[in-house]
Amino acid sequence: MPTTFHEIPRERPLTPLLDSANTPDELRRLAEADLETLADELRQYLLYSVGQSGGHFGAGLGVIELTIALHYVFDTPDDRLVWDVGHQAYPHKILTGRRERMGTLRQKDGLAAFPRRSESEYDTFGVGHSSTSISAALGMAIAARLKGEKRKSVAVIGDGALTAGMAFEALNHATDVGANMLVILNDNDMSISKNVGGLSNYLAKIISSRTYASMREGSKKILSRLPGAWEIARKVEEHAKGMLVPGTLFEELGWNYVGPIDGHDLPTLLATLRNMRDLDGPQFLHVVTKKGKGFAPAEADPIGYHAITKLEPVTPVAAPLSSPKRPSGPKYSNVFGQWLCDMAAADNRLVGITPAMKEGSDLVDFSERFPERYFDVAIAEQHAVTLAAGMACEGAKPVVAIYSTFLQRAYDQLIHDVAVQHLDVLFAIDRAGLVGEDGPTHAGSFDLSYLRCIPGMLVMTPSDENELRRMLTTGHLFDGPAAVRYPRGTGPNAPLDAGLEPLEIGKAVVRRQGKGVALLAFGVQLAEALRVGETLDATVVDMRFVKPLDEALLRELASSHTLLVTIEENSIMGGAGSAVSEFFAAENRQVSMLHLGLPDYYVEHAKPSQMLAECGLDEAGIERAVRERLSLLQA
């Protein structure tokens, strides 16, 4: 069984066996008896590399043995291996030729945090949302059959992801077409947050069955005394289990269900995977693992160790005396969490909904203070939105706390179930704009574009923490669907009003009066805009509202300035700047406009400051773009 480590190594550990297995081909040359030693070395190396780079952590530790077994038994990359989302994929990257590049993970021009097809032939699919791996693997299996190719497609899905509806759409379809594929349920009783729902209870019931457990352990004691007997018993364990649990959910769907088996028992994993590799049709393997396995602190706190930041040096470098660190305020998510509690105390109609993001969206205090009004729907974004719609039909005031990139998944529900019916649902949209090291799969680059085109939608962009608080109140009191989108991390540490005062809808604020150029900031780039405004003696406006716009102020600015510059951390195409241009076009007014925002390509993972600089949304980039446009106007 795996060795348990208690500290993250700061120096690269000695890993002679791992060093000899740079690729799955080399891995498959190792003796099976060496694989458990390899697993210990791989786990230790993963601890070291994530300590250097930061990143998703717990899920990777839990699939060390599974990853080794999959690459040992299957002929990857010819056999296709699809990792759901990619939180589990760091061991996979280490074993597929990228071990010595793991230090570049999540850094500019380094390895991606998730599987990426362009990075390696072993990364067969870059899954963006939880539960989509089964669909992708099914598509691969069907395509292989059409081409007459004999290969296996394997999807590894976490049990948290199995709560999302698309997984069941694919499970249902696969049996209809008789796909030659394997789905592995990595059942670690966890999601990103605490795993919830009837399905997780069902899975727990199977594995915790006293009858099953006592039979298995009792048999092990008896049969271990007989040479080879326990190995034989292991191979037929699924059949014995089938007598105890004859009808499972997955069997009813038409899958050959095997398990549950211990995902940290390498011999059992290898024997089971070999047997299932040679079976035709839809195969479903239930593997029980522990998130954070082999690292004691992560085993004790799997939620806290879902992801970690990189380790700071033991002896930190002293900061220059000339630049003292300014005090950091609460994160935007913390401001939301506090507002939710305050508003819930003031309005008993309020309910809070999250798709498995309790910690990330800071609903912890709310869930404890108002448990009857707190709903974690698991990883099920579409359900979260329509659930809110149903509550709103009955007079509740639901608040859906959701990340920008994951709201994309529920766009249909946002339109048809909420907006078309003009229901009172507030969307608190976290992780807006560029999120940094997690890259384009997790970026919130498009929400202003797809929200502002929906009739009746109120769309707000706070420039600081207090603006966020007041906008949340504004959205809560608004008659109809409303959205407040805010970024990850901390802001300028603006003083917070303790009250629950709304803003005047559609009212922008002039933060600096200048001449010639007007900088119209939608969101947190206001800070950069103010500094550029000082340099250029430009007017600076906190626009606040993407929809509705402050049309009166726009007319005034157009009459008194030679150039209007819109600034947003959103796609330029269809974004807030486009809304301003559309307004002037509708009024048949010719205005010199410059739109600054995210470019028409996917901005690769890097530090947020690097990404903003690349997009020209830092202070230097904004100033440079304005000066270039002024030179054209003056030519």
Buried (B, 14 or more C-beta within 10 A) or exposed (E): EBEEBEEBBEEEBEBEBBEEBBBBEEBBEBEEEEBBBBBBBBBBBBBBBBBBBBBBBBBBBBBBBBBBBBBBBBEBBEBBBBBBBBBBBBBBBBBBBBBEBBBBBBBEEBBBBBBBEEBBEBBBBBBBBBBBBBBBBBBBBBEBBEEEEEBBBBBBBBBBBBBBBBBBBBBEBBBEEBBBBBBBBBBBBBBBBBBBBEBBEEBBEBBEBEEBEEBBEEBEEEBEEEEEEBEEBBBEBBEEBBEEBEEBBBBEBBBBBBBBBBBBBBBBBBBBBBBBBEEEEBBBBBBBBBBBBBBEBBBEEBBBBBBBEBBEEEEEEEEEEEEEEEEEBBBBBBBBBBBBBBBBEEEEBBBBBBBBBBBBBBBEEBBEEBEEBBBBBBBBBBBBBBBBBEBBEEEBBBBBBBBBBBBBBBBEBBBEBBBBBEBBBBBBBBBBBBBBBBBBBBBBBBBBBBBBEBEBBBBBBBBBBBBBBBBBBBBBBBEBBBBBBBBBBBBBEBEBEEEBEBBEBBEBBBBBEBEBBBBBBBBBBBEBBBBBBEEBEBBBBBBBBBBBBBBEBBBEBBEEBBBBBBBBBBBBBBBBBBBBBEBBEEEEEEBBBBBBBBEEEEBBBBBBEBBBBBBBBBBEBBBEBBEEBBEEEEE
